């Protein structure tokens, strides 16, 4: 009986080891995958910085679909979704409404298995790139999905600015605690000691100057925006015909920060209405306020003569979506470059009140800490009364 039990234990151990070995072996089998490269390199990527005069360029993201042997997959169709970093209620970014949303979704033909786009990344954090690769020719290869991560660090300048503001607030709190902690005796008819009255007067002056600065800045920004809106450049029409080809851009003309706008491009023969495929399309989305390219893509129209994508305009300013169509060498028809464009008005939404209250809480806490330190210093300096 003991021999049978021993034999059963040994058999169970062998079966378990064989199952584990099969799992390990299968995990080591090469599979089709997507390779990601960026320009600039990952450690040099910084999020979009609003209100700066320095030149900013979108990040070039190159996705290469390869088979198990590492060779590029041909005649592939790539669907890409870019998801922004999830929201953090205690450490918000410059664009809190963009957090935890979808930044881009594009469905593009990739004859050489490569998809290359340029995308401005608005906030810091970990972006998710969800990629779905499928064959253009049925059963050419098995479709597969992959999720890639892209971590964007915060701009070091933001830490510098925060340190300066925190030092100023801490100093103001320290001064206030020092003055209040060293209160003089009240004179007859006084509500508060003279030093406290002077401190409150100084704080009132600072508050008035700050409010004036904010209001003047807002008026200047509004005047600049009105001036810009009145001098918007003349854009190309949304539909053009040229030598046996008609190209038109369609989609949303109004967008909202935090939501995707639907855009589509159709290339067809104006005489027959049949789609024209394999036309080279250069797509750009340009923020008109700063003439800044926030998205760019160069690719081909699909078998239906279309290119469709969804894009989020994270900056609440007018944008221009511009597409230039050029023929491939040797293709039919041949035509001169054709350009179409569409203006997209973007509605800016103010951040929720709780986000602004979080910043106010941090600044008030820093002032309170400084005041507590000032009071503590004065308390230790004052000799105890006998």
Secondary structure, DSSP 8 states (H G I E B T S, - for coil): -HHHHHHHHHHHHHHHHHHHHHHHHHHTS---EEEEEEES-GGG-B---TT--S----EEEEEEEE-TTS-B-SSEEEEEEEE-----TTS--S-GGGTTSEEEEEEEEETTSEEEEEE---S-EEEEEEEEEEESSTTSS--EEEEEEEEEB--HHHHHHHHHHHHHHHHHHHHHHHHHHT-----TT-SS-HHHHHHHHHHHHHHHHHHHHHHHHHHHHHHHHHHHHHT------SEEE-SS-EEEEEE-SEEETTSEEEEEEEEE-TTT--B--S-EEEEEEEETTTTEEEEEEEEE--TTSEEEEEEE--SSS-EEEEEEEE--TT-SS----EEEEEEEEEE-----HHHHHHHHHHHHHHHHHHHHHHHHHHHHHS----
